[in-house]
Amino acid sequence: MAQPANNDIKTNSGRRAPLKGMVGIAGGRAPRSTKEAGAVKEPRYRASSESVSRTVDESTGAGPPPRDQLEQHPATVLKDEGPGAPRVVRYDLPGGPVVLKEWQPAGSVIFRWWVRSIMRREIQNYRLLQDTGAIPRYLGQYGPTAFLMEWVDGLQLRRRLPQELKDLAVDGLERSLGILHERKFVHLDLHQRLNTLVSKQGQVWLVDLGQGIDCSRGPVRRLLFPWLAAIDRRAIVKFRARYAPHTLPEADRERLVARYADSATTWKNFHRRLRRWLLGSANEGR
C-alpha cells in the first residue's frame, strides 16, 4: 500500500476497535532575538486567520491536515453543548474517520482560564498515554483549544445493552483503568458512562482525560496516588452496581446497589447547575 501523504490521517490498523482520535497543531512566534540561548526554541501557540498551525511528528513526518481541508470532509456532530463545553465532531477522511474535540471558552475570566487549563492538560495526558491501548490514539492539535484523535467505533455503557456485553464492559473497564494505574495515572472523571467507550467484544477505552493527573512525578503526587486511585476504583464498583450487580460480592450487593444505582442522575444535575452558574444567566436557556 502506498505511503499516505503528510496531510492524510492514517488510523492505527492494529487498533481498529472503537476509539476516538485526535490530531494536534501548534502555532509559533518568532524568537525575540537570534541570540536566544542556543538553538531556536520550539514555537508556542499563536492565533492565525485559519487556526491551522500544525504540529508535525518528527519521527514520521506526518501531521494533521490543515483545518480548512479537514472541514471539507463529511462531518457528524457528536456533542455540542454550547459555550463553556467541548464540541466533538467526527470527520470521515479517506484514510479513516477521526474526531475533532474543540473547547469553547466562555463566561467569566476565571472560567475561561479553567477551560483552557483543562484542554492543555487533556492534550498532555493523551500524549502521555497513547501507547497504553486504554485510550484513543492522539493525532495532533489545532491551536490552543482543539485537537484530533482516532475514531473509536465504541458504544456508551447503558442499561439496554445485552447483559453479556455489560458484564464484559465492567471487566474491561477494570482492566483499562488498571493499565493507567500501573503508569501511576489517575482519571478522576469516571462518575458518568460518557467517559467510557465499549467495543462489541468488551474492550473499553477511557476518554475525556482533562481531569486526569500523572502521579509518577513529584513527591506530593506520589504520596496522593493511593488515595486518588481509590476514587477511580470506586467508579468501577459504581458501574458494577448499576449495570452488572450480580458481579458484586453477595454480602455487599444490596447495600452497593442502593448506594450507587442512581448516582449518575444526581451528579449530572449538579454538573449542569454548576456550569450554568459559572457561565452566568445569559446562557441559562441553552
C-alpha positions in Angstrom: 0.0 0.0 0.0 1.3 3.4 -0.9 2.5 5.6 2.0 -0.1 8.3 2.7 0.9 11.9 2.2 1.5 14.1 5.2 -1.9 15.6 5.0 -3.7 12.2 5.3 -4.7 10.7 8.5 -3.7 7.1 9.0 -5.5 5.2 11.6 -3.7 2.5 13.7 -4.5 -0.6 11.8 -3.6 -2.7 14.8 -6.3 -1.0 16.8 -9.4 -0.7 14.7 -11.7 -1.3 17.6 -13.9 1.7 18.6 -11.8 4.6 19.7 -11.8 8.3 19.4 -8.9 10.1 17.9 -7.2 13.5 18.0 -4.8 15.5 15.9 -2.6 18.2 17.2 -1.5 21.5 15.9 0.8 24.1 17.3 1.4 27.6 16.2 4.5 29.6 16.7 6.2 33.0 17.2 9.5 34.3 16.1 12.1 34.4 18.8 12.7 37.8 20.4 16.3 37.6 19.4 18.5 35.5 17.2 20.8 35.2 20.3 18.2 33.3 22.4 20.1 30.6 24.2 21.4 28.1 21.7 19.1 26.6 19.2 15.8 28.2 18.3 13.1 27.3 20.8 10.1 25.3 19.9 7.4 27.8 18.8 4.4 28.4 21.1 0.8 28.7 20.0 -0.3 31.7 18.2 -3.6 32.8 16.7 -4.0 32.8 13.0 -6.7 33.6 10.5 -7.0 29.9 9.6 -6.2 28.5 13.1 -4.3 25.7 11.3 -0.8 26.0 12.8 0.2 22.3 12.8 2.5 20.1 14.8 4.3 17.5 12.7 5.6 14.3 14.1 9.3 14.4 13.7 9.7 10.7 13.6 7.3 10.1 10.7 6.9 13.5 9.1 3.1 13.0 9.4 0.8 15.6 10.7 -2.9 16.6 10.7 -4.4 18.1 7.6 -5.0 21.9 7.6 -8.2 22.8 9.4 -9.9 24.1 6.3 -9.1 20.8 4.4 -10.4 18.8 7.4 -13.7 20.6 7.3 -14.3 19.8 3.7 -14.9 16.1 4.6 -18.3 14.7 5.7 -18.9 15.6 9.3 -21.1 14.4 12.1 -21.6 16.4 15.3 -21.3 14.0 18.2 -21.6 16.6 21.0 -22.3 20.3 21.2 -23.5 21.8 24.5 -22.7 25.4 23.6 -20.2 27.9 25.2 -18.1 26.6 28.0 -18.3 23.0 26.9 -16.4 21.0 24.2 -17.7 20.4 20.7 -17.0 17.0 19.4 -17.2 16.3 15.6 -16.4 13.2 13.6 -14.8 13.7 10.1 -14.8 10.9 7.6 -11.4 11.1 5.9 -10.2 8.8 3.1 -7.8 7.1 5.5 -10.4 6.5 8.1 -12.6 8.6 10.5 -11.2 10.9 13.1 -12.7 13.0 15.9 -12.0 16.7 16.5 -12.6 18.0 20.0 -12.7 21.7 20.4 -13.4 23.6 23.6 -15.4 26.8 23.5 -14.2 29.1 26.4 -17.0 31.4 27.6 -18.2 33.1 30.7 -16.0 34.8 33.3 -12.3 35.3 33.0 -11.7 32.6 35.7 -13.9 30.1 33.9 -12.1 30.8 30.6 -8.8 30.2 32.2 -10.1 27.0 33.8 -11.3 25.7 30.4 -8.0 26.4 28.7 -6.1 24.7 31.5 -8.3 21.6 31.2 -7.6 21.5 27.5 -3.9 21.8 27.9 -3.9 19.0 30.5 -6.1 16.8 28.3 -3.7 17.1 25.4 -0.7 16.3 27.6 -2.4 13.3 29.0 -3.4 11.9 25.6 0.2 12.2 24.5 1.5 10.6 27.7 -0.8 7.5 27.5 -1.2 6.9 23.7 0.9 3.7 23.9 -1.2 2.1 26.6 -4.1 0.8 24.4 -6.5 2.1 27.0 -7.3 5.4 25.3 -7.9 6.6 21.7 -4.8 7.4 19.8 -3.8 11.1 19.8 -3.3 12.5 16.3 -2.5 16.2 16.8 -3.6 19.7 17.8 -5.2 22.8 16.2 -4.4 25.9 18.2 -4.6 26.0 22.0 -8.2 24.6 22.3 -8.7 21.9 19.7 -7.2 18.6 19.0 -7.8 15.5 16.8 -7.9 11.9 17.9 -8.5 8.4 16.4 -12.2 7.4 16.0 -13.3 4.5 18.0 -16.4 2.7 17.0 -17.5 2.2 20.6 -20.7 2.2 22.5 -21.6 4.0 25.6 -22.3 1.7 28.5 -26.0 1.7 29.2 -28.7 -0.5 30.7 -30.3 -1.5 27.5 -27.2 -3.3 26.2 -27.2 -7.1 26.3 -26.2 -8.3 29.8 -23.3 -10.3 28.4 -21.8 -7.2 26.9 -22.3 -5.2 30.1 -20.5 -7.9 32.0 -17.6 -7.7 29.6 -17.6 -4.0 29.7 -17.3 -3.6 33.5 -14.4 -6.2 33.4 -12.8 -4.3 30.5 -13.2 -1.0 32.4 -11.3 -2.5 35.3 -8.5 -3.7 33.1 -8.1 -0.4 31.3 -8.1 1.5 34.5 -5.6 -0.9 35.9 -3.3 -0.1 32.9 -3.4 3.6 33.7 -2.8 2.9 37.4 0.3 0.9 36.5 1.6 4.1 34.9 0.6 6.0 38.1 -2.0 7.9 36.2 -5.5 8.6 37.7 -8.5 9.5 35.6 -10.7 11.1 38.3 -13.7 11.7 35.9 -15.4 8.3 35.7 -18.6 9.5 37.5 -20.6 9.0 34.3 -20.7 6.5 31.5 -20.0 9.1 28.8 -16.3 8.8 29.5 -16.1 5.2 28.5 -16.4 3.5 25.1 -17.1 -0.2 24.8 -16.5 -2.4 21.7 -18.8 -5.3 20.9 -16.0 -7.6 22.2 -16.0 -5.8 25.5 -12.8 -3.8 25.1 -13.0 -0.5 26.9 -11.4 2.9 26.1 -11.3 5.8 28.5 -11.8 9.3 27.1 -12.1 12.9 28.5 -8.7 13.0 30.3 -8.8 16.7 31.2 -9.2 15.9 34.9 -6.5 13.2 35.0 -3.2 13.5 36.9 0.1 11.9 36.2 1.2 10.9 39.7 4.6 9.4 38.6 6.3 12.7 39.1 6.7 14.7 42.2 6.7 13.6 45.8 3.3 15.1 46.6 1.6 13.3 43.7 3.2 10.0 44.5 2.1 10.4 48.1 -1.5 11.1 47.0 -1.7 8.4 44.3 -3.1 5.6 46.5 -6.0 7.9 47.7 -6.7 9.2 44.2 -6.6 5.7 42.7 -9.2 4.6 45.2 -11.5 7.3 43.8 -11.1 5.7 40.3 -11.7 2.2 41.7 -14.9 3.3 43.4 -16.2 4.2 40.0 -15.8 0.5 39.0 -17.9 -0.5 41.9 -20.5 2.1 40.9 -20.6 0.8 37.3 -21.0 -2.8 38.5 -23.8 -1.8 40.9 -25.6 0.0 38.0 -25.0 -2.4 35.1 -23.9 -5.8 36.5 -24.9 -6.1 40.1 -24.6 -9.9 40.0 -20.8 -9.4 39.7 -20.6 -7.7 43.2 -19.8 -9.7 46.3 -23.1 -11.2 47.6 -22.6 -9.9 51.1 -22.4 -6.3 49.9 -24.6 -6.4 46.8 -27.8 -4.9 48.2 -26.0 -2.1 50.0 -23.9 -1.1 47.0 -26.8 -1.2 44.6 -28.9 1.0 46.9 -26.0 3.5 47.1 -24.8 3.7 43.5 -27.6 2.6 41.2 -29.0 6.1 40.6 -26.0 8.3 41.5 -25.4 9.3 37.8 -28.5 11.5 37.6 -27.6 13.3 40.8 -24.1 14.1 39.5 -25.4 15.2 36.1 -27.9 17.7 37.6 -25.2 19.1 39.9 -22.8 19.5 36.9 -25.4 21.3 34.9 -26.2 23.7 37.7 -22.5 24.4 38.3 -21.9 25.1 34.6 -24.9 27.4 34.4 -23.7 29.4 37.4 -20.2 29.7 36.1 -21.4 30.9 32.6 -23.9 33.4 34.0 -27.6 33.9 33.4 -27.0 34.8 29.7 -26.6 31.1 29.0 -29.4 29.7 31.1 -31.6 29.0 28.2 -29.1 26.7 26.5 
